[in-house]
Amino acid sequence: MKGYYTQEESGTDLRVPTGRLRIEVMNLPELQDLINQAKHEADQLQRTINRLSSFNLEIDFGLDESTSSES
């Protein structure tokens, strides 16, 4: 990645300087692929969260007489 900043003359008297920032990126397609992958994985995670949120689980615990220990 390469870049540079040039200050504009109209911004020299301002509290916040103005100018032009130029950034050159070489691997932008790879970045876009990673963004798309992250979106896909986030959607998949959201679907899983939605399924888990509506999961109804009932568990009954009990002892069967044949499995209880006798003293």
MOTA-V609213 format. One record per backbone hydrogen bond with DSSP energy under -1.0 kcal/mol. NH is the residue of the N-H (numbers start at 1). CO is the residue of the C=O. E is the energy in kcal/mol with one decimal. If there is no record, write none. Layout:
nh=<NH,NH>
co=<CO,CO>
e=<E,E>
This chain:
nh=<2,4,6,8,11,12,20,22,24,31,32,33,34,35,36,37,38,39,40,41,42,43,44,45,46,47,48,49,50,51,52,53,54,55,67>
co=<24,22,20,18,8,9,6,4,2,27,28,29,30,31,32,33,34,35,36,37,38,39,40,41,42,43,44,45,46,47,48,49,50,52,64>
e=<-1.8,-2.0,-2.3,-1.8,-1.3,-1.4,-2.6,-2.8,-3.6,-1.7,-2.4,-2.2,-2.2,-2.3,-2.4,-2.3,-2.4,-2.3,-2.3,-2.6,-2.3,-2.4,-2.3,-2.4,-2.4,-2.2,-2.0,-2.6,-2.5,-2.1,-2.5,-2.3,-1.2,-1.1,-1.7>
